[in-house]
Amino acid sequence: MKYLRFIFACIMAAFLTTSCISAKNAKTPTQTSAEAITDHSAESFLSGSLDNESGRENESDDIGNAKNSAESDEEGEINSIHKSDTSLDDALDLCELSQEYWQKGELENALEALDQAYDLILKVDDYDNPVLLQQKDDLRFMISKRILEIYASRNIVVNGNYNEIPLTINSHVQKEIDLFTTGAEKKFFIAAYKRSGQYRPMIVKALQEAGLPQELSWLPLIESGYKVNALSRARALGLWQFIPSTGYKFGLKRDRYIDERLDFEKSTMAAIDYMKELHQIFGEWSTVLAAYNCGEGRVLRVIRSQNVNYLDNFWDLYERLPRETARYVPRFLATLHIVENPQKYGLDSVEMDEPLEYEVVEVSKKAHIKGIAEVLGIPESQLKDLNPELRYNILPSENYALRVPPEKESVLVANLDEIPSYTPPPAAPHTKYRYHRVRRGETISTIARRYRSSIKAIARANRLNKRYTIRSGQTLKIPTKYYSESSASESSPRRRVSSGKTVVHTVRAGDSLWVLARKYGTTTKTIRRLNGLSNSNLYIGQKLKISSSDSEAASSGTRKYKVRSGDSPFSIAKKHNMSLERFLKLNRLSSHSKIFPGQTYYVE
């Protein structure tokens, strides 16, 4: 049969292709893991793996060229293009028919339908029409991926029961049961079990409609603890812990105002679609759950590494999966054992939260949740709980389906005009940054005082850990939005006074001997000697005599230069007939120092 040639080409491409060729983004309604793993195989196949098929394409192109040269009549060409469009539509219908066969488990019929679809698009002439050419290439790419998916599924799927999750009990599962019931995670389990009452009835209903096991409604307990705003280290978010790419693949949108991964209904439907797709690949729920956790690609690679082309038992893979995934399935099975025996494990006394009840109102005004709550006379937190996908509690300007408590729909509709429109606050002043190279002995506290900034602002700008660890030689970005130009100028480490002149400085908050030495172009030893200090301790209001007579920069023949945009130490030195070494020494810079517009340096 024709499709056997396709499969042979796919197998050869999978073994021979060593680099991934970029492909057009032709998504299928149920794009499976085989797509993620064999993209390069599909594209290699499209590049021309069968001599017979490429010959047929060349023949088709020759016929098309002959037609274009022979048919001068514009109406005839339009009719030919219309015929090509009809062929492409028929090919697309065959692809959809193939998908239906696949979902029913009729793999032979699915492959035959794809073979017919491919035969149709080979007969299509594009007449140098870029739209037809794009549609033709997209269909070829989609058909090749479908064949790879079907081939992958028929070689690794076992004949599992679609509605059965085996309640295995072994040492791995028992260990998790003990953790949940008597161990360190007992409080977590009870709290999550209590929260499940809010969402589980909705999830069970959706699973029933999809024909999936109701036991899957307990999966969010180990995924997120039934917290809609749960965020993992891998940036997975929501009840079902979708990462952005997987969420996008299954229709969960994310923009400035909403993130549908946080929506308990939309994310549930996406999770159901994902699990149905995984079951089509693996056919066994324990392996499906492992793939849900770490990705189907990882599980497929582990299966292939066994040097077999079928899957007998999830526990054969257990030791070869990532530790988190290896625990994931036992944790879920442990959860099922516990919730099915609540009296045995002491859950019969736990009172579950009430299911969320709400009505939906279409709102076409950009408004803040707070203003809507005031009109409805309810707490703002109640609206937030019903609409968790609103990232900043602000409704988008287009029509938005807002959930409100029961019996509040009519109140909201009647008072829509009274809800104040949301107006963004005026933009905050642009935060300016200075850069500081950490020296030995400095701490984030002394640096924050020096630049009139805060420890938290510096830590946030540089993503420091909770202990605010910095190291000598590290360059820090210092936010200076509270740091005026005048104070920046005054605290500039390049400030100098006239040669031989002594000034009296009153110590202020943030001052230190090192800061003052940099500020006046002297040394800490000179300041201590001049003021008879036995240590480096200062106090606010203290009067210090500071002399810069020994400062090389204060010597005669120097003047100040304010750095402009585009300046560099080399260009400044060249502009003032100085050597770069002299400029750096005069301003106490190194070859690695950075300068910024607005800073003041000395030149000769």
N, C-alpha and C positions, 0 to 999 in steps of 0.2 A: 504494500500500500504506500501511497505517496508520503503519508506522515512519517513513515519509518525513516525516510531520507532526512526529514527534519530532525528527528530525534538523534540520528547518527551524527548529523552536523553539530547539534547542540553538545553531544558528549565529547566530540573531538575538540570543539572550541573551548570547552571547560578545561581540558587538559593541556591544550597547546597555547592558549592565550596567557601571556605573562604580564601584560600591562592593560590597565583599564582605559578604554576608549570612550570619550565623552559621547553621550547619546542624547537624543531629543527626549524631552520630558513627557512621554506619553503614558499617563497614569491609567490604570485599569480600575474598575469599580471595586474589585477585591484583590488588590495588589498584595502578594504574599511574600514570604521570606525568600523564596527562590529568586525573586527580582533583585533583592538587595545583594544576594550572593553571586548571581550570575549575570549581572548587567553587562560585564565585559564579554561574557560568552554570547549573549544575545546580539550585541553590537558586532562582534566578530562574525557571527553568523550572517548578519545583515550585510556585511562587507562583501559576501560572496563565497560561501563555503561549498556550494554545489555547482559543478560545471553545467549540469543540465538546466538548472533554474536560471543561472546567469545568461546561458545561451538563449533561453526563452525571453529574458528581458531585453537582450540585444536585438533579438528578432523583432520584439514588440517596438523597440525604439526605431528600427529601420523602417518598419511599416508606417509608424507615426510620421517619420521624416518624409517618406514617400507621399503620404497623404497630404502633408502640408505643402509640398511642392506641386502636387497635382491639383489640389482643390483651391482654386482661386475664389470660389464663391463663398462670401462671408457667412451666408445663411447655413451652408453645409458644415462649416467649421463649428458654428454655434451648436448645431444639432449633435455633432460628434462630442463636443465638450459636455453637452447635456447627458449623452449616453454614458460618458465616463463618470459623471456624478452619480448616475443611477447605479452603476457597477460598484462604486465605492460605498453607497448606501446599503446595497445588498451584502457586501462584504462585512460591513459593520453589524448588520442584522445576524449574519452567521456567527460572528464573534460573540454576540449576546446569547445566541442559541447554544453555543459551545459552553458558555459560562453556566447556563441552566443545566446542561448535561453533567457538567463537572460537580455542581452542587448536589446532584442526585446520585453521584457515584458512577455514572455511565462514562467512563474515561474513553472508551473506544469511540463512542459517538461524538464526544467532545473533540477528540483529535481529528475525526473525519470532517466535522464542521469547520475547523480551523484550516484544514487542507483545502476545502472548497473556497473558503474566503481568500486564501493566498492565491489560488488559481485565478480568481476574479481580478485581483489587483495587478497581476502580471499582465493582464490583457488591457489594462487602462493606459491610454496615451495621454501624456500631460500637455502636449502641444506648447511646450515652453511656458506653460501657465504656472506661476509660482505657487498659487493656491492649491491647484490639483497636485502638484509635485509634493507639497508639504503634507497634504492629506494622505497621499499614497505612501510616503515614507513613514508617517506616523502609524498607519495601519500595519505596515510590514513589521515595524518595531514591536507593536503591541502583540501581533500574532506570534512572533518568535518568543516573546516573553511568556505568553500563555502556554506555549508548547513546553518550554522549560519548566514552568510551574507544575503542569500536569505530569511531566516525566519525573520531576522530583517527588511529587506526592505519591505516585504509584510505586516508587521504589523505597520509601521510608515509612509509609503509613501502615499501621496495623489495623485490624478490623475491630476497633473499639466500639463500645456502646455510646451513642451520642448523648444519652441522658443518664449515664452512670458514672459516678465518681467512686472508685473503690476505696472503702474505709480501711486502709491498711493499718496495722498496728505492729510496730517493731521497736527496736531500741532507740532509733532516731526520733520516732514520733513520741514515744514515751518520755524521752528527755525533754521535749518541748511541752508536753502536758504538765510535767512537774514544774517547769519554769513558770507556766501560766497559772497554776493552781496553788503552789506552795512556795515558789521561788521568787526571784527578784522582779519578775514581770507580772506579779499577781495584781498589783494596783493598776498597772497599765491595762491589763486585760479586762478588769471589772469596769474601769472608766469607759473603755471602748465599747464594751458590751452594753453599757447603759446608753451611750450615744447612738448605738445602732438602731434604737427604736425610732429615731427621727427619719432615717433614710431607708431602712431595710424594706418596709412595705412597698415603697415605690420601686426598689430594685427587684424584688421578687416578682412583681407584676410585669416588669419589662422582660425579665428572664423567661417567664411563662409565655409571653407573647412571642418571644424569639425561639422558643422550644429548647432552651438550655436548662441544665440542672439548677434547681433553686438553691442548692448548697453554695453556688458561686456568689450568692448574696453576702456571704461571710468573708469574702476575699478582702474588702476594704478594711476589715479589722486588723489584718496584718500588714496591709499596704499603708494605711494612714491613720489607723485607730479611729476611723469614721470622723476625721477632721477634714473639713472641706478646704482649709487653707494650709494643709500639711505640705511642707517643702523639704525635699531630701537633699543630700549632698550632691547628687547628680542633677539637681535642678528639676527633678520630677515634682509635679504639683497636683494637688487636689485629692479627692476621695480615692481615685484609681491611679494616681501617681503617673501621669503622662509627662514625658519629656516633650519639649516644643515640637520636634520633628515628627514624632509619632502622633501627637495630637493633631498636627496639621494634616497628616496623612489620612486621619479618620474624621476630618471635618470640623475640628475644634479651632475656632478663630481666636486670634489675639491681636488687639490693636491698642491704641492709646487709652481707651476707656474700659475695655472688657478683656477678660481672659477666660474663655469658655472651659478651660480645664478646671476652673473653680466651680463651675455650675454642676450641681449634683445630678440633674436630669440629663443634660447634654453629654457630660463625661460618662455617665452610665451607658448611654446608647453607643458611644464610641468604644467603650470597653467591651460591650457585647459584640460589636462588629469585629473587633480585634480578636477576641477569643474564638469566634466562629471561623475566622480565617485560619487561626492557628490549628484548630481542630481538623480543618480540611487537610492540613499538612501532616500533622502528627497522629491524629486519630485516637489519642490516649490522653486522658485529662491530666494525669500527673506530669507528663512531658509538656503538655500545653501550658500548664502553670509555670513550669520552669522557664519556658520560652517567653512567657509574659513578663517574667521578672528580668531576665538578662538578655532577651532578644533571641529571635528565632535563628539568626545567623550563628550565634555562639553554640546553640544546641545542635544545629545541623553539623557544625564542624566536629563536635564531640562524637556524634553518631558516625560520621565518616571515618574518624580516627580509629574506630573499632574494627575497621576492615570488613564490615558487613554492610549490606544495602537495605537492611530492614531493622525495625525496632521491636525488641521483644518485651523489655521491661525497663521502666524508668530507673529502678534501683541499680541497673547495670551502669547507668550514667552517673549515679549519685557522687561517687568519689572523684569524678573527673570534671565536675562543674565548679564554678566559683563558689567560695564558701557561703556567701550570702544567698546564692541561688540554691545551693545544696540544702540549706536550712529552710528555705522558703516553702518548699512542698511539705516537709514534715510539720512546719508550723501551721500550715493551712489544715492538714489532716488532724493535727492536735486540736485545732479550733473546732472542727466538726465533731470530734469525739466529745469535747467538753459541752458544747451547746446542745447536743442531743442527749446528754445526761446531766441536766442542770442540778438535780437534787444530789447526785453523787459528788459533784464538784462545788457545791455550795452556792450556786447561782440562782436558786429558787427564791432567795430573799432579796435579790437585786431588782429594783424597780426601774424598768426601762423608760426612757424619755418618750413623750407623746409624739406621734408622727406629725410632720409639718403639714399644715393645712393652709391653703391660700387660694386666692382668685387672681386672674391675670387681667391687666389693663394695658391697652396700647397708649403709650405716652410719646408725643412727638415734640417734646420741648426739652432742651438741655437744662436739667435742674439737678440740684443737690439733694441727696437722700434726706438731709436734715430738714430742708424746707417742706418736702413731701410729708415727712413724719409729723411735722407741726400741724399741717393742714388736716391730717388724718387723726390727730390726737393720740398717737401711739409713740412708744420709745423708738429712737433712731436705731437702736441695736436690733429691734425686731425686723425692720426693713432690711438691715444689713444681712441678717441670718437668712432671709428669704431670697436675697439677690447677691450671693457671694461673688459672682463673676465681675461685678463692678469694681474695678481696681482702685479707684479713688472716690468711690461713692458718688459718682457723677454720671447721670444718664447721657448717652450720646445724643446728638441733635436729631438724628433720624428716628423713625418709629422704633420704640423699644417696648418689649413685652415685660412689664414690671409686675412682679408678684406682690400682692398685698394681702393682709389678713382677711379671713372670711368676713363678709358683710361690709367691707370697706370699699368695694369696687364702685358702688353708686356714689359714695361720698367723694371719692377721688374724681370721678367723671364730672360731678356737679361743681367741683371746685378747682378744675384744672387751670382756669384763668387766674386764680389767686396764688398759684404756686410761683414763687419768684424764679425768673430765669437765672441760670448760673452765669456769673461773670468772673472770668479768671482774675486773680489778684494781679496788680502791676508787677511786671518782671523785676526780680531782685537785681540789685546792682551787680554788674559783672565781677565775679571774683577774680582778683589778680593773684598771681603766684610769684613767689621768689624762690630761688633755689639755694640750698645750703649744704655744704659738704661737711659731714660730721667729723669732728676732731676727737682725738683721744681725751677722755674725761668728760665729754659733753653728755648730757641727758636730754630727753625730749622736753623735760620741764624747763631747763635753762634755755633751750632753743625757742620754746614757745614764749618765754618772757622776753627774750631778746627781740623777737619780731612782733611783739604785741599780738600774738595769736593765742590759740588755746591748744591744749594737749589733744583733745578729742578731734579738733579740726585737722591737725597735722596727721594724727593717726588715721583718720578717715581718708585723707587725700593720698596717703601712702600705703593704705591697706595693711597697717601694722597689726600684729596680734594683740590679744588682750593685755599682755604684759608690756606693750609698747617697746619691744626690743629693737634697738638700733645698733649699728656697728661702726667703728671708725672707718672712714673712707666712703661711707654710704652717702649718696646725694638725696636729700629730702626736698619735696615740693611743699612750700610753705604758703598756705592761703593767707592773703593779706587784705581781705575786704574791709577789715576794721583798722587797717594800717594806712594812715593818711600819707600823702606825699611829703608833707612837712616832717612828720615823725620818721618817715623812711629816710629822708635826707639827713635828719639829725642823728639817726642811729646807724647811718652808713658807716661801715668799717673803714672807709677811706677818708673820713673827715680829718682835717689837720688844722692846727693853729699855727700862728706865725712863729718863726724860729726864735727860740729863747724865751718865749712868752709863757707865763704860768697862769693857769686859770683855776678858779674854784668851782668844783662841781658838787651839787647837792644830790646825794644818792636817792634814786627813786625805785619804785617796785620794778623788779626785773633786772636791775643793774648787778653786775659782778665785776671783779677786777679784770677779768678777761675781756668782758664787753667794753669796759671803759678804755682799756689799753688799745683795743681795735678802733674804738671811736676816735681817740685823740692821737693815734699814731705813735704810741709809746709801748712800754712793756709793763707787765704786772710787777716785776721786781722794782722798776723805777718808781711806780706809784707807792708800793709798800715802803720803800726806803725814804721817799719824800715825806710820807705821812707817819712814819714810825710804826707801821703795822706789823704785828708779830705773826699774824695769820691772814687768811683770805676772807674772813667773815666781815660783812658790812651790815649796816642797818639803815632803814629808811630815814632820811633827813640828815644823815652824816655828811659833813663837809670834807671834801678831799681836795688837796692841792695837786694839780696835774701839770707837768711840764713836758713839752715835746721838743726840747732843745736838741735832743739827740736823734730826732727823727730825720732821716735822710730826705723824706718827702717835703719837709718844711724848710729845707735849705733854699737859699735864694736861687732864682732862675726857674722856678716851677710855677705852674698855673693849673687851674682846674679845667677838665674837659668832660662834658656831659655826653654819655654814649647815645648815639642815634641808631635808628633802625638800619641794619645792614653792616654795622661796624663789627670789627673783630680786633683782638689785640694786635695782630700784625698790621692791619690797615691803619689803626690809630698811630702805632709807632712810626710807620712809613710816612704818614701825613705830617708828623711833627719832627721828621728827620732824626728819629731815635732808632736804636736797635731794639729788636723785640726783647732781648735779654734785659736791657736797661729798663724798658717799660714795665716788664714783669717784676723786676727787683724793686723798682721805685714804688709800685703799688702792692707789693707783697703778694703777688700772684704766682701761680705755677703754670706750667705748660698745659695742664689739664683744666685750669679754671675756666668757668663760663662767665660771660658778661652779658648784661641785658640792657635794653634801652631805658634811659632815665638814670642810670647809675653814674656816679661822678668819680673820675680818676685823675691822677696827676700826670702832666706831661711837661716836657722841657721846652 
